[in-house]
Amino acid sequence: MSQLASESESDITYAQFKALANSMPNLAWMAHPDGWVFWYNDRWYEYTGTTPEQMAGWGWQSVHHPDVLPKMLERWTHAIQHGEFFQMIFPLRGADGLYRPFLTRIEPLRENGAVVGWFGTNTDVTEQERDRERLQLLIHELNHRVKNTLATVHSIALHSLRELKQNSVELFENRLLALAAVHDVLTRENWTKAQVFELVQTAIAPAGRENFDVSGPQVDVSPRTASALAMTLHELCTNAVRHGSLSAPSGRVAVEWSIDAEGRTPKLHLVWREYDGSPISPPSVKGFGMRLIEKTLASEAGARVAVEFRPEGLRCTMDIPLAADVLK
């Protein structure tokens, strides 16, 4: 403010400044060159529930988190000594007793190169910090899922291409497509859950849904269970087309499921039942597809899987533990 300004002009200018400072969404304050705070805007007192007498000088330390205060004081003291701009995120206690993160920025006020004071603002960044934490969590989750997916692809490739038969590449490609299809289902649900009905419909589509009898209640499964169930259904479908009931014109498959809530852990009871096809018998050697059917859900979801080679057709029974947060 110019020293030549009249007293009335000075009053008007201060009144305007005060109105501006109190209308800011930020907490704001001013300090002497040595860091002694002599003024706060109304937002500061509203948020902290303190009084000017409590906050004068270095009283602001009482609303800082004790675990973070030493680090903040170290950096603030350094800024004062060197006349440097200060910026840091740290928690401040509100009138309700809760700590929230604030982005604090402190600018040195200079005249002829010398620091004559400090002007500071504190901006509530609670939502931004929550978004950052959520994003970090999503990054870790994505990294975990990518690693799991790569491990699955590695296993599929290892077993599909171990003996390069005429259809090895086709089998490998179809298994990857099945894995991609369940990822599409999970992506639509933001990787929180997947409906069993949709997983079944996706798996049986290549074999012709008109050849299936599908029934069961609406129930969701977790992403991990969904991936394992989708791969199991894909292998069952492939096996039915190549060797099972769907290799005959009249053959059909029934896919039925229900929820068993009698035990300590609710379970999805799902039955794959082939009928009206050619008579079958157990294979002399179990291929990768059959091992995948028997072991994928067991290892990934803690399920019990039983495969029976009945004369009328293959029957696969699955009892899959359900997470409480995806039950409907």
ROMARTOR-401376 format. One record per atom (N, C-alpha, C): residue in three letters; x, y, z. Coordinates in steps of 0.1 Angstrom, whole numbers, padded with zeros to 4 digits, always signed. Layout:
N
ALAXYZ/...
END
This chain:
328
MET+0008-0012+0000/MET+0000+0000+0000/MET+0009+0012+0000/SER+0006+0022-0008/SER+0014+0034-0009/SER+0013+0042+0003/GLN+0025+0048+0008/GLN+0025+0056+0020/GLN+0018+0070+0017/LEU+0016+0073+0004/LEU+0009+0086+0001/LEU-0006+0085+0000/ALA-0011+0073+0002/ALA-0025+0071+0001/ALA-0032+0078+0013/SER-0044+0083+0011/SER-0051+0090+0021/SER-0056+0079+0031/GLU-0060+0084+0043/GLU-0065+0075+0053/GLU-0078+0068+0048/SER-0087+0076+0042/SER-0100+0070+0037/SER-0097+0059+0026/GLU-0087+0062+0017/GLU-0084+0053+0007/GLU-0078+0040+0013/SER-0070+0042+0024/SER-0064+0031+0030/SER-0075+0022+0037/ASP-0085+0028+0043/ASP-0096+0021+0049/ASP-0103+0013+0038/ILE-0106+0019+0027/ILE-0114+0013+0017/ILE-0106+0001+0011/THR-0093+0003+0009/THR-0084-0008+0004/THR-0084-0019+0013/TYR-0083-0017+0026/TYR-0082-0028+0036/TYR-0096-0035+0037/ALA-0106-0027+0036/ALA-0120-0033+0036/ALA-0122-0042+0024/GLN-0117-0038+0013/GLN-0118-0046+0001/GLN-0110-0059+0002/PHE-0098-0057+0007/PHE-0089-0069+0009/PHE-0095-0079+0019/LYS-0101-0074+0030/LYS-0107-0082+0040/LYS-0119-0090+0034/ALA-0127-0083+0026/ALA-0139-0089+0020/ALA-0134-0100+0010/LEU-0124-0097+0003/LEU-0118-0107-0007/LEU-0113-0119+0001/ALA-0105-0117+0011/ALA-0099-0128+0018/ALA-0109-0137+0025/ASN-0120-0131+0030/ASN-0130-0139+0037/ASN-0140-0146+0027/SER-0140-0142+0015/SER-0148-0148+0005/SER-0141-0160-0002/MET-0128-0161+0001/MET-0120-0172-0005/MET-0124-0186+0000/PRO-0124-0196-0008/PRO-0127-0210-0002/PRO-0116-0215+0006/ASN-0104-0209+0004/ASN-0092-0213+0011/ASN-0091-0207+0025/LEU-0084-0214+0034/LEU-0079-0208+0046/LEU-0068-0199+0043/ALA-0067-0187+0048/ALA-0056-0177+0045/ALA-0051-0170+0057/TRP-0039-0166+0057/TRP-0033-0159+0068/TRP-0020-0151+0064/MET-0016-0143+0073/MET-0004-0134+0070/MET+0005-0135+0082/ALA+0018-0134+0080/ALA+0028-0135+0090/ALA+0039-0124+0088/HIS+0045-0121+0099/HIS+0057-0112+0099/HIS+0069-0119+0093/PRO+0080-0112+0090/PRO+0091-0118+0084/PRO+0097-0130+0092/ASP+0095-0130+0105/ASP+0101-0141+0113/ASP+0091-0153+0114/GLY+0079-0152+0108/GLY+0070-0163+0108/GLY+0058-0161+0118/TRP+0059-0150+0126/TRP+0048-0148+0136/TRP+0035-0144+0129/VAL+0025-0153+0130/VAL+0012-0150+0123/VAL+0004-0140+0131/PHE+0000-0129+0123/PHE-0008-0119+0130/PHE-0022-0117+0124/TRP-0026-0125+0114/TRP-0039-0124+0108/TRP-0043-0137+0101/TYR-0056-0140+0103/TYR-0062-0152+0096/TYR-0075-0147+0090/ASN-0080-0153+0079/ASN-0093-0150+0074/ASN-0103-0158+0082/ASP-0116-0155+0079/ASP-0127-0161+0087/ASP-0127-0176+0084/ARG-0124-0180+0072/ARG-0124-0195+0069/ARG-0116-0203+0079/TRP-0104-0197+0082/TRP-0095-0204+0092/TRP-0102-0207+0105/TYR-0108-0197+0111/TYR-0115-0199+0123/TYR-0127-0208+0122/GLU-0134-0207+0111/GLU-0146-0215+0109/GLU-0142-0230+0108/TYR-0131-0233+0101/TYR-0127-0247+0100/TYR-0121-0252+0113/THR-0112-0245+0119/THR-0105-0250+0131/THR-0112-0249+0144/GLY-0122-0240+0144/GLY-0130-0238+0156/GLY-0122-0231+0167/THR-0112-0223+0163/THR-0103-0216+0173/THR-0106-0201+0173/THR-0099-0194+0182/THR-0101-0180+0184/THR-0088-0173+0180/PRO-0088-0160+0177/PRO-0076-0152+0174/PRO-0066-0153+0185/GLU-0070-0153+0197/GLU-0061-0154+0208/GLU-0053-0167+0209/GLN-0060-0178+0205/GLN-0054-0191+0205/GLN-0044-0193+0193/MET-0047-0186+0182/MET-0039-0188+0170/MET-0027-0178+0169/ALA-0027-0167+0176/ALA-0017-0157+0174/ALA-0003-0162+0175/GLY+0006-0157+0167/GLY+0020-0161+0167/GLY+0022-0175+0161/TRP+0026-0184+0170/TRP+0028-0198+0166/TRP+0018-0207+0171/GLY+0006-0202+0175/GLY-0004-0210+0181/GLY-0010-0220+0171/TRP-0008-0218+0158/TRP-0014-0227+0148/TRP-0009-0241+0149/GLN+0002-0243+0157/GLN+0008-0256+0158/GLN-0002-0266+0165/SER-0011-0260+0173/SER-0021-0269+0180/SER-0030-0276+0171/VAL-0032-0271+0159/VAL-0042-0278+0149/VAL-0034-0287+0139/HIS-0021-0288+0141/HIS-0013-0297+0132/HIS-0012-0311+0138/HIS-0011-0321+0130/HIS-0010-0334+0135/HIS+0004-0336+0141/PRO+0005-0341+0153/PRO+0018-0342+0160/PRO+0028-0350+0153/ASP+0024-0360+0145/ASP+0033-0369+0137/ASP+0039-0361+0126/VAL+0032-0351+0120/VAL+0037-0344+0108/VAL+0043-0331+0112/LEU+0040-0325+0123/LEU+0044-0312+0127/LEU+0059-0310+0127/PRO+0068-0319+0132/PRO+0082-0317+0132/PRO+0088-0315+0117/LYS+0083-0323+0108/LYS+0087-0322+0094/LYS+0083-0309+0088/MET+0070-0305+0091/MET+0065-0292+0086/MET+0073-0281+0092/LEU+0076-0281+0105/LEU+0084-0270+0111/LEU+0098-0269+0105/GLU+0104-0280+0102/GLU+0117-0281+0097/GLU+0117-0274+0083/ARG+0108-0277+0075/ARG+0107-0271+0061/ARG+0103-0256+0062/TRP+0094-0252+0071/TRP+0089-0239+0073/TRP+0101-0230+0078/THR+0108-0235+0088/THR+0120-0227+0093/THR+0130-0225+0082/HIS+0132-0235+0074/HIS+0142-0233+0063/HIS+0137-0223+0053/ALA+0124-0223+0050/ALA+0119-0212+0041/ALA+0120-0198+0047/ILE+0118-0197+0060/ILE+0119-0184+0066/ILE+0134-0179+0066/GLN+0143-0188+0069/GLN+0157-0184+0069/GLN+0162-0180+0055/HIS+0157-0186+0045/HIS+0162-0184+0031/HIS+0152-0176+0023/GLY+0141-0171+0028/GLY+0132-0163+0021/GLY+0126-0171+0009/GLU+0123-0184+0010/GLU+0119-0192-0001/GLU+0104-0195-0001/PHE+0098-0197-0012/PHE+0085-0202-0014/PHE+0083-0215-0007/PHE+0072-0218+0000/PHE+0070-0230+0008/PHE+0057-0237+0002/GLN+0058-0250+0000/GLN+0046-0258-0004/GLN+0047-0272+0002/MET+0036-0276+0007/MET+0036-0289+0014/MET+0021-0293+0016/ILE+0019-0306+0016/ILE+0005-0312+0019/ILE+0007-0318+0033/PHE-0002-0314+0042/PHE-0002-0320+0056/PHE-0016-0318+0062/PRO-0019-0326+0072/PRO-0033-0326+0078/PRO-0034-0315+0088/LEU-0046-0309+0088/LEU-0050-0299+0098/LEU-0063-0304+0105/ARG-0064-0302+0118/ARG-0075-0306+0126/ARG-0087-0296+0125/GLY-0099-0301+0122/GLY-0110-0293+0121/GLY-0117-0292+0134/ALA-0128-0283+0134/ALA-0135-0281+0147/ALA-0142-0294+0151/ASP-0144-0304+0142/ASP-0150-0316+0145/ASP-0140-0327+0151/GLY-0127-0322+0152/GLY-0117-0331+0157/GLY-0111-0340+0146/LEU-0115-0340+0134/LEU-0110-0348+0123/LEU-0099-0341+0116/TYR-0089-0348+0112/TYR-0078-0342+0104/TYR-0080-0345+0089/ARG-0078-0334+0081/ARG-0080-0335+0067/ARG-0067-0329+0060/PRO-0064-0335+0048/PRO-0052-0330+0042/PRO-0054-0317+0035/PHE-0044-0308+0037/PHE-0045-0295+0030/PHE-0032-0292+0023/LEU-0033-0286+0011/LEU-0022-0281+0003/LEU-0019-0267+0008/THR-0007-0265+0014/THR-0003-0252+0019/THR+0007-0246+0010/ARG+0004-0234+0007/ARG+0014-0226-0002/ARG+0016-0213+0005/ILE+0029-0209+0007/ILE+0033-0197+0014/ILE+0042-0189+0005/GLU+0038-0177+0002/GLU+0046-0168-0006/GLU+0053-0157+0002/PRO+0066-0155+0000/PRO+0072-0143+0007/PRO+0068-0130+0001/LEU+0065-0120+0009/LEU+0061-0107+0004/LEU+0074-0098+0005/ARG+0078-0092-0006/ARG+0091-0085-0007/ARG+0089-0071-0010/GLU+0098-0063-0004/GLU+0099-0048-0008/GLU+0114-0046-0010/ASN+0118-0041-0021/ASN+0132-0038-0024/ASN+0141-0051-0022/GLY+0135-0063-0025/GLY+0143-0075-0024/GLY+0142-0081-0010/ALA+0138-0074+0000/ALA+0138-0080+0014/ALA+0124-0085+0017/VAL+0124-0096+0024/VAL+0111-0102+0029/VAL+0105-0094+0040/VAL+0093-0088+0038/VAL+0086-0080+0048/VAL+0074-0087+0054/GLY+0072-0099+0049/GLY+0061-0107+0054/GLY+0058-0120+0046/TRP+0048-0127+0050/TRP+0044-0139+0044/TRP+0029-0140+0042/PHE+0025-0145+0030/PHE+0010-0147+0028/PHE+0008-0162+0025/GLY+0000-0169+0033/GLY-0002-0183+0032/GLY-0016-0187+0029/THR-0018-0198+0022/THR-0032-0203+0019/THR-0031-0218+0022/ASN-0042-0223+0027/ASN-0044-0238+0029/ASN-0056-0242+0022/THR-0055-0252+0012/THR-0066-0256+0004/THR-0069-0271+0007/ASP-0081-0274+0011/ASP-0086-0287+0014/ASP-0084-0296+0001/VAL-0076-0306+0002/VAL-0074-0315-0009/VAL-0079-0330-0006/THR-0088-0331+0003/THR-0093-0344+0008/THR-0097-0352-0004/GLU-0106-0347-0013/GLU-0111-0355-0024/GLU-0100-0358-0034/GLN-0091-0349-0036/GLN-0079-0352-0045/GLN-0071-0363-0040/GLU-0068-0363-0026/GLU-0060-0373-0020/GLU-0067-0387-0021/ARG-0081-0387-0019/ARG-0088-0399-0020/ARG-0087-0404-0034/ASP-0089-0395-0044/ASP-0088-0400-0058/ASP-0074-0405-0061/ARG-0064-0399-0056/ARG-0050-0404-0058/ARG-0048-0417-0052/GLU-0054-0420-0039/GLU-0053-0433-0033/GLU-0060-0443-0041/ARG-0072-0439-0046/ARG-0080-0449-0054/ARG-0073-0453-0066/LEU-0067-0442-0073/LEU-0059-0445-0085/LEU-0047-0454-0082/GLN-0040-0452-0071/GLN-0029-0460-0068/GLN-0033-0474-0065/LEU-0045-0476-0058/LEU-0050-0489-0056/LEU-0054-0496-0069/LEU-0060-0489-0078/LEU-0063-0494-0091/LEU-0051-0499-0099/ILE-0040-0491-0098/ILE-0028-0494-0105/ILE-0022-0507-0099/HIS-0022-0508-0086/HIS-0017-0521-0080/HIS-0026-0533-0083/GLU-0039-0530-0083/GLU-0049-0541-0087/GLU-0047-0545-0102/LEU-0045-0535-0110/LEU-0043-0538-0124/LEU-0030-0546-0126/ASN-0020-0542-0119/ASN-0007-0549-0120/ASN-0008-0563-0116/HIS-0016-0565-0105/HIS-0018-0579-0100/HIS-0026-0587-0110/ARG-0036-0581-0116/ARG-0045-0589-0126/ARG-0037-0592-0138/VAL-0029-0582-0143/VAL-0021-0585-0155/VAL-0011-0597-0152/LYS-0005-0597-0140/LYS+0004-0608-0137/LYS-0003-0621-0137/ASN-0015-0621-0131/ASN-0023-0633-0131/ASN-0027-0638-0145/THR-0031-0628-0153/THR-0035-0631-0167/THR-0023-0637-0175/LEU-0012-0631-0173/LEU+0000-0636-0180/LEU+0004-0650-0175/ALA+0002-0652-0162/ALA+0004-0666-0157/ALA-0005-0676-0164/THR-0018-0672-0165/THR-0028-0680-0171/THR-0024-0683-0186/VAL-0021-0672-0193/VAL-0017-0674-0207/VAL-0005-0683-0208/HIS+0005-0681-0199/HIS+0017-0690-0200/HIS+0013-0704-0198/SER+0004-0707-0189/SER+0000-0721-0187/SER-0008-0727-0199/ILE-0017-0718-0204/ILE-0024-0722-0216/ILE-0015-0725-0228/ALA-0005-0717-0230/ALA+0004-0718-0241/ALA+0013-0731-0239/LEU+0017-0733-0226/LEU+0026-0744-0223/LEU+0019-0757-0226/HIS+0007-0758-0222/HIS+0000-0771-0224/HIS-0007-0772-0238/SER-0011-0761-0244/SER-0017-0762-0257/SER-0007-0765-0268/LEU+0005-0760-0266/LEU+0015-0761-0277/LEU+0026-0771-0273/ARG+0024-0779-0262/ARG+0035-0788-0258/ARG+0038-0798-0269/GLU+0027-0803-0275/GLU+0028-0812-0286/GLU+0021-0806-0298/LEU+0029-0801-0307/LEU+0023-0794-0318/LEU+0015-0803-0328/LYS+0002-0804-0324/LYS-0007-0812-0332/LYS-0013-0803-0342/GLN-0021-0808-0351/GLN-0027-0801-0362/GLN-0036-0789-0357/ASN-0043-0791-0345/ASN-0052-0781-0340/ASN-0047-0774-0328/SER-0034-0775-0325/SER-0028-0769-0313/SER-0030-0754-0313/VAL-0027-0748-0324/VAL-0028-0733-0325/VAL-0042-0728-0324/GLU-0051-0736-0330/GLU-0065-0732-0329/GLU-0070-0733-0315/LEU-0066-0744-0307/LEU-0070-0745-0293/LEU-0065-0734-0285/PHE-0052-0730-0287/PHE-0046-0719-0280/PHE-0053-0706-0282/GLU-0057-0704-0295/GLU-0064-0691-0299/GLU-0077-0691-0292/ASN-0085-0702-0293/ASN-0098-0702-0287/ASN-0098-0700-0272/ARG-0088-0706-0265/ARG-0087-0704-0251/ARG-0084-0689-0247/LEU-0075-0683-0255/LEU-0073-0669-0253/LEU-0085-0660-0255/LEU-0093-0664-0266/LEU-0105-0657-0269/LEU-0115-0658-0257/ALA-0116-0670-0251/ALA-0124-0672-0240/ALA-0120-0664-0228/LEU-0107-0663-0226/LEU-0102-0654-0215/LEU-0105-0639-0218/ALA-0104-0635-0230/ALA-0107-0621-0234/ALA-0122-0618-0232/ALA-0130-0628-0235/ALA-0145-0626-0234/ALA-0149-0624-0219/VAL-0143-0631-0210/VAL-0147-0629-0196/VAL-0141-0616-0191/HIS-0130-0611-0197/HIS-0124-0598-0193/HIS-0134-0587-0198/ASP-0140-0589-0209/ASP-0150-0579-0214/ASP-0162-0579-0204/VAL-0166-0590-0200/VAL-0178-0591-0190/VAL-0174-0583-0177/LEU-0162-0586-0172/LEU-0158-0580-0160/LEU-0155-0565-0161/THR-0150-0561-0173/THR-0148-0547-0175/THR-0161-0539-0175/ARG-0172-0545-0180/ARG-0185-0538-0180/ARG-0190-0536-0166/GLU-0185-0544-0157/GLU-0189-0543-0142/GLU-0178-0537-0134/ASN-0169-0530-0141/ASN-0158-0523-0134/ASN-0149-0533-0125/TRP-0149-0545-0130/TRP-0140-0556-0123/TRP-0145-0558-0109/THR-0157-0557-0106/THR-0162-0559-0092/THR-0169-0572-0091/LYS-0175-0577-0102/LYS-0183-0590-0102/LYS-0187-0593-0116/ALA-0193-0605-0117/ALA-0198-0609-0130/ALA-0210-0619-0128/GLN-0220-0618-0136/GLN-0232-0626-0135/GLN-0229-0640-0141/VAL-0233-0650-0133/VAL-0232-0664-0138/VAL-0239-0666-0151/PHE-0251-0661-0153/PHE-0259-0662-0165/PHE-0251-0657-0177/GLU-0245-0645-0175/GLU-0237-0639-0186/GLU-0225-0647-0190/LEU-0218-0652-0179/LEU-0206-0661-0182/LEU-0210-0673-0189/VAL-0221-0679-0186/VAL-0226-0691-0193/VAL-0229-0688-0207/GLN-0237-0678-0209/GLN-0241-0674-0223/GLN-0229-0671-0232/THR-0219-0664-0226/THR-0207-0661-0233/THR-0199-0674-0237/ALA-0198-0683-0228/ALA-0191-0695-0230/ALA-0197-0704-0241/ILE-0210-0705-0241/ILE-0217-0715-0250/ILE-0220-0709-0264/ALA-0219-0696-0265/ALA-0222-0689-0278/ALA-0215-0696-0290/PRO-0202-0699-0290/PRO-0196-0705-0302/PRO-0202-0718-0306/ALA-0208-0726-0296/ALA-0214-0739-0299/ALA-0228-0738-0303/GLY-0234-0727-0303/GLY-0248-0725-0306/GLY-0257-0726-0294/ARG-0262-0715-0289/ARG-0270-0715-0277/ARG-0283-0723-0278/GLU-0288-0726-0291/GLU-0300-0733-0292/GLU-0298-0748-0288/ASN-0285-0752-0286/ASN-0283-0766-0282/ASN-0282-0768-0267/PHE-0285-0757-0260/PHE-0283-0757-0245/PHE-0296-0754-0238/ASP-0298-0760-0227/ASP-0309-0757-0218/ASP-0303-0750-0205/VAL-0305-0737-0204/VAL-0298-0730-0193/VAL-0308-0725-0183/SER-0306-0727-0170/SER-0315-0722-0160/SER-0307-0720-0147/GLY-0312-0710-0139/GLY-0306-0707-0126/GLY-0309-0693-0122/PRO-0308-0691-0109/PRO-0311-0677-0104/PRO-0300-0667-0107/GLN-0304-0654-0105/GLN-0294-0644-0108/GLN-0284-0644-0096/VAL-0272-0646-0099/VAL-0261-0646-0089/VAL-0248-0641-0095/ASP-0241-0634-0087/ASP-0228-0628-0091/ASP-0216-0636-0085/VAL-0205-0635-0091/VAL-0193-0641-0086/VAL-0182-0631-0087/SER-0171-0633-0079/SER-0160-0623-0079/SER-0152-0625-0092/PRO-0144-0614-0095/PRO-0136-0615-0107/PRO-0127-0628-0108/ARG-0120-0631-0097/ARG-0112-0643-0097/ARG-0120-0656-0100/THR-0131-0657-0094/THR-0140-0669-0097/THR-0145-0668-0111/ALA-0149-0656-0115/ALA-0154-0655-0129/ALA-0144-0660-0139/SER-0132-0656-0138/SER-0122-0660-0148/SER-0120-0675-0148/ALA-0119-0681-0136/ALA-0118-0696-0136/ALA-0130-0703-0141/LEU-0142-0698-0137/LEU-0155-0704-0142/LEU-0156-0703-0157/ALA-0153-0692-0163/ALA-0154-0690-0177/ALA-0144-0699-0185/MET-0132-0701-0180/MET-0123-0710-0187/MET-0128-0724-0185/THR-0133-0728-0174/THR-0139-0741-0172/THR-0150-0744-0181/LEU-0160-0735-0182/LEU-0171-0736-0191/LEU-0167-0737-0206/HIS-0157-0729-0209/HIS-0152-0729-0223/HIS-0146-0743-0226/GLU-0139-0749-0217/GLU-0133-0762-0220/GLU-0144-0773-0220/LEU-0154-0772-0212/LEU-0165-0781-0212/LEU-0172-0780-0226/CYS-0174-0768-0230/CYS-0181-0766-0243/CYS-0173-0772-0255/THR-0160-0769-0254/THR-0151-0774-0265/THR-0151-0789-0265/ASN-0150-0795-0253/ASN-0150-0810-0252/ASN-0163-0816-0257/ALA-0174-0809-0254/ALA-0188-0814-0258/ALA-0189-0814-0273/VAL-0183-0804-0280/VAL-0184-0803-0294/VAL-0175-0813-0301/ARG-0163-0815-0295/ARG-0153-0824-0302/ARG-0156-0839-0298/HIS-0159-0842-0286/HIS-0160-0856-0282/HIS-0173-0859-0275/GLY-0181-0849-0270/GLY-0192-0852-0262/GLY-0205-0852-0270/SER-0216-0848-0263/SER-0229-0849-0268/SER-0231-0840-0280/LEU-0225-0828-0281/LEU-0227-0819-0292/LEU-0219-0824-0305/SER-0212-0835-0304/SER-0206-0841-0316/SER-0216-0849-0324/ALA-0228-0851-0318/ALA-0239-0858-0325/ALA-0250-0848-0328/PRO-0257-0849-0339/PRO-0268-0840-0343/PRO-0279-0838-0332/SER-0282-0849-0325/SER-0293-0848-0315/SER-0288-0844-0301/GLY-0276-0842-0299/GLY-0270-0840-0286/GLY-0274-0827-0280/ARG-0275-0826-0267/ARG-0278-0814-0260/ARG-0270-0813-0247/VAL-0270-0801-0241/VAL-0263-0799-0229/VAL-0273-0790-0220/ALA-0274-0795-0207/ALA-0281-0787-0197/ALA-0272-0781-0187/VAL-0273-0768-0185/VAL-0265-0761-0176/VAL-0274-0755-0165/GLU-0273-0760-0153/GLU-0282-0756-0142/GLU-0274-0752-0130/TRP-0279-0741-0123/TRP-0272-0738-0111/TRP-0282-0733-0100/SER-0277-0734-0088/SER-0285-0729-0077/SER-0276-0724-0066/ILE-0281-0718-0055/ILE-0273-0714-0044/ILE-0276-0723-0032/ASP-0265-0728-0027/ASP-0266-0737-0015/ASP-0261-0728-0003/ALA-0271-0724+0005/ALA-0268-0715+0016/ALA-0268-0722+0030/GLU-0268-0735+0030/GLU-0270-0742+0042/GLU-0257-0743+0050/GLY-0245-0743+0044/GLY-0233-0744+0051/GLY-0228-0731+0057/ARG-0216-0730+0063/ARG-0211-0718+0068/ARG-0208-0708+0057/THR-0204-0713+0046/THR-0201-0705+0034/THR-0210-0708+0023/PRO-0218-0698+0018/PRO-0227-0701+0007/PRO-0219-0706-0005/LYS-0226-0714-0013/LYS-0219-0720-0025/LYS-0228-0719-0037/LEU-0221-0718-0048/LEU-0228-0719-0061/LEU-0227-0733-0065/HIS-0239-0740-0067/HIS-0239-0754-0071/HIS-0243-0754-0086/LEU-0233-0757-0095/LEU-0235-0756-0109/LEU-0233-0770-0115/VAL-0242-0774-0124/VAL-0241-0788-0130/VAL-0241-0786-0145/TRP-0231-0792-0152/TRP-0231-0793-0166/TRP-0234-0807-0170/ARG-0245-0809-0177/ARG-0250-0823-0180/ARG-0252-0825-0195/GLU-0245-0834-0201/GLU-0247-0837-0215/GLU-0256-0849-0217/TYR-0264-0849-0227/TYR-0274-0860-0230/TYR-0278-0860-0244/ASP-0284-0872-0248/ASP-0289-0874-0262/ASP-0278-0874-0272/GLY-0266-0876-0268/GLY-0255-0877-0278/GLY-0250-0892-0279/SER-0239-0893-0285/SER-0233-0907-0286/SER-0228-0912-0273/PRO-0229-0925-0270/PRO-0223-0930-0258/PRO-0209-0927-0256/ILE-0205-0924-0244/ILE-0191-0920-0242/ILE-0185-0930-0231/SER-0171-0929-0230/SER-0164-0936-0220/SER-0152-0928-0215/PRO-0147-0930-0204/PRO-0136-0922-0199/PRO-0124-0923-0208/PRO-0117-0912-0210/PRO-0105-0912-0219/PRO-0094-0920-0212/SER-0086-0926-0221/SER-0074-0934-0215/SER-0064-0924-0209/VAL-0062-0912-0215/VAL-0053-0902-0210/VAL-0060-0889-0209/LYS-0058-0882-0198/LYS-0064-0869-0196/LYS-0056-0858-0203/GLY-0062-0851-0212/GLY-0055-0840-0218/GLY-0055-0827-0210/PHE-0049-0817-0215/PHE-0049-0804-0208/PHE-0063-0799-0205/GLY-0072-0800-0215/GLY-0085-0795-0213/GLY-0092-0801-0201/MET-0091-0814-0200/MET-0098-0821-0189/MET-0091-0817-0176/ARG-0078-0816-0175/ARG-0071-0812-0163/ARG-0075-0798-0159/LEU-0077-0789-0170/LEU-0081-0775-0167/LEU-0095-0775-0161/ILE-0104-0784-0166/ILE-0118-0785-0160/ILE-0117-0789-0146/GLU-0109-0799-0143/GLU-0109-0804-0129/GLU-0101-0796-0119/LYS-0092-0788-0124/LYS-0083-0781-0114/LYS-0084-0766-0114/THR-0088-0759-0124/THR-0088-0745-0125/THR-0096-0739-0113/LEU-0109-0743-0113/LEU-0118-0737-0102/LEU-0113-0741-0088/ALA-0108-0753-0087/ALA-0103-0758-0074/ALA-0092-0749-0069/SER-0082-0746-0078/SER-0070-0738-0074/SER-0073-0724-0072/GLU-0082-0718-0081/GLU-0084-0704-0082/GLU-0096-0699-0072/ALA-0105-0708-0070/ALA-0117-0704-0062/ALA-0120-0713-0050/GLY-0112-0723-0048/GLY-0114-0732-0037/GLY-0127-0741-0039/ALA-0130-0744-0052/ALA-0142-0751-0055/ALA-0139-0766-0055/ARG-0150-0774-0054/ARG-0150-0788-0055/ARG-0156-0792-0069/VAL-0148-0799-0077/VAL-0153-0802-0091/VAL-0152-0817-0093/ALA-0163-0823-0097/ALA-0164-0837-0100/ALA-0168-0839-0114/VAL-0161-0847-0121/VAL-0164-0851-0135/VAL-0167-0865-0136/GLU-0179-0868-0142/GLU-0183-0882-0144/GLU-0185-0885-0158/PHE-0180-0896-0163/PHE-0182-0900-0177/PHE-0193-0911-0177/ARG-0205-0907-0177/ARG-0217-0916-0177/ARG-0220-0920-0192/PRO-0226-0932-0193/PRO-0229-0936-0207/PRO-0237-0926-0215/GLU-0247-0919-0208/GLU-0256-0910-0215/GLU-0249-0897-0218/GLY-0237-0894-0212/GLY-0231-0882-0214/GLY-0223-0877-0202/LEU-0213-0868-0205/LEU-0205-0863-0194/LEU-0213-0854-0184/ARG-0210-0855-0172/ARG-0216-0847-0161/ARG-0205-0841-0153/CYS-0206-0828-0151/CYS-0196-0820-0143/CYS-0203-0812-0133/THR-0200-0815-0120/THR-0206-0808-0109/THR-0196-0799-0102/MET-0200-0787-0100/MET-0191-0777-0093/MET-0198-0771-0081/ASP-0191-0771-0070/ASP-0195-0764-0058/ASP-0185-0753-0055/ILE-0189-0741-0058/ILE-0180-0729-0057/ILE-0183-0720-0046/PRO-0174-0718-0036/PRO-0177-0708-0025/PRO-0180-0694-0031/LEU-0190-0688-0025/LEU-0194-0674-0029/LEU-0190-0664-0019/ALA-0185-0652-0024/ALA-0182-0641-0015/ALA-0195-0635-0011/ALA-0196-0631+0002/ALA-0209-0625+0007/ALA-0212-0612+0000/ASP-0202-0604-0004/ASP-0204-0591-0010/ASP-0210-0591-0025/VAL-0210-0604-0031/VAL-0215-0604-0045/VAL-0228-0612-0045/LEU-0233-0617-0034/LEU-0245-0624-0034/LEU-0257-0615-0036/LYS-0267-0619-0043/LYS-0279-0611-0045/LYS-0291-0619-0041/
END
